[in-house]
Amino acid sequence: MNAIYESDRLLAEYLLFHYGTADEILPPDRCWPAGMADALNFPTRTAACFSAGVVHRGLDLGCAVGRSTFELARTCEHVTGLDFSQSFIHAAETLRHGQPLDYERLDEGAQRTRLQARPPAGIPAERLKFLQGDAMNLPPELGSFDRVHAANLLCRLREPTRLLDRLPALVAAGGELVLATPCTWLEEFTPPENWPPHSTFEWLQASLTPVFSLLRRTEEPFLIRETARKFQWTTALVTVWRKR
Ligand SMILES: C[S@@+](CC[C@H](N)C(=O)[O-])C[C@H]1O[C@@H](n2cnc3c(N)ncnc32)[C@H](O)[C@@H]1O
């Protein structure tokens, strides 16, 4: 498993990505190219891709520091956020306990700005649970869920088909699945023999359509700030499925 997600640098980047305000990510003293602001709030936007209504159980796979898990808890009575990174799960748990988290935003060189991540308002902590675990080897006792969300996880797995094969049992009948992926297949995470043979969308369709119906297909941009002048602007393929 790739250790990059245990590093302090990635922890700070993801705390800013998930909990940073627009002004903290794109300070207003600079003029930013059109479209950058549209790429903010990705973890909130993907969690909002499910159909309207309140459900019982939700699961957020590869939840990182947990922002989508918090957002899912607005309409799921119980939500589990699961990630392989101990460091990310520790941060998400601290926020679940209502405690703010201090971190440093890298600006340039050794210059950093102290910031604080705070738990989103209006979400009862008792609805949330965070677990360290492997999305390719989920314990059977997890059971099934009315909503399963996995954002930007598939192309970070060594064997993504192990998760795809598990999805029919993980999603309850009539339940929904949101998969977001930038389709950035990289050898450092996934051996090429495990990449989709054609487009990622065709690969998902072939794997999921025997059990799931495709409800929607969209693109959602996201912005990860590395330094004051270096950002990753990426667009994720987002598909929403219902288990028949
Ligand atoms: C690109 S990040 C996306 C995080 C978050 N969902 C988001 O959209 O911001 C990939 C996440 O997947 C997690 N991850 C990688 N391999 C995993 C695995 N086998 N099981 C669970 N989580 C994993 C990483 O620790 C990281 O938090």
The ligand as a MOL file (V3000), in Angstrom:
LIG
                    3D

  0  0  0     0  0            999 V3000
M  V30 BEGIN CTAB
M  V30 COUNTS 27 29 0 0 0
M  V30 BEGIN ATOM
M  V30 1 C -6.9760 10.5240 -3.8960 0
M  V30 2 S -7.4280 10.2920 -2.2110 0 CHG=1
M  V30 3 C -9.1660 10.7010 -2.2200 0
M  V30 4 C -9.6930 11.0240 -0.8560 0
M  V30 5 C -11.1210 11.5600 -0.7820 0
M  V30 6 N -12.1290 10.5670 -1.0950 0
M  V30 7 C -11.2810 12.7690 -1.6440 0
M  V30 8 O -11.9960 12.6910 -2.6630 0
M  V30 9 O -10.7020 13.8050 -1.2970 0 CHG=-1
M  V30 10 C -7.4100 8.5230 -2.0830 0
M  V30 11 C -7.7240 8.0290 -0.6800 0
M  V30 12 O -7.8620 6.6120 -0.7200 0
M  V30 13 C -7.1920 6.0670 0.3990 0
M  V30 14 N -6.8240 4.6900 0.0640 0
M  V30 15 C -5.8520 4.2440 -0.7750 0
M  V30 16 N -5.8550 2.8960 -0.8170 0
M  V30 17 C -6.8570 2.4840 -0.0020 0
M  V30 18 C -7.3690 1.2120 0.3610 0
M  V30 19 N -6.8310 0.0760 -0.1030 0
M  V30 20 N -8.4000 1.1560 1.2180 0
M  V30 21 C -8.9490 2.2900 1.7230 0
M  V30 22 N -8.5030 3.5210 1.4190 0
M  V30 23 C -7.4800 3.6190 0.5620 0
M  V30 24 C -6.0050 6.9880 0.6370 0
M  V30 25 O -5.5090 6.8600 1.9470 0
M  V30 26 C -6.6560 8.3520 0.3370 0
M  V30 27 O -7.2510 8.8740 1.4900 0
M  V30 END ATOM
M  V30 BEGIN BOND
M  V30 1 1 1 2
M  V30 2 1 2 3
M  V30 3 1 2 10
M  V30 4 1 3 4
M  V30 5 1 4 5
M  V30 6 1 5 6
M  V30 7 1 5 7
M  V30 8 2 7 8
M  V30 9 1 7 9
M  V30 10 1 10 11
M  V30 11 1 11 12
M  V30 12 1 11 26
M  V30 13 1 12 13
M  V30 14 1 13 14
M  V30 15 1 13 24
M  V30 16 1 14 15
M  V30 17 1 14 23
M  V30 18 2 15 16
M  V30 19 1 16 17
M  V30 20 1 17 18
M  V30 21 2 17 23
M  V30 22 1 18 19
M  V30 23 2 18 20
M  V30 24 1 20 21
M  V30 25 2 21 22
M  V30 26 1 22 23
M  V30 27 1 24 25
M  V30 28 1 24 26
M  V30 29 1 26 27
M  V30 END BOND
M  V30 END CTAB
M  END
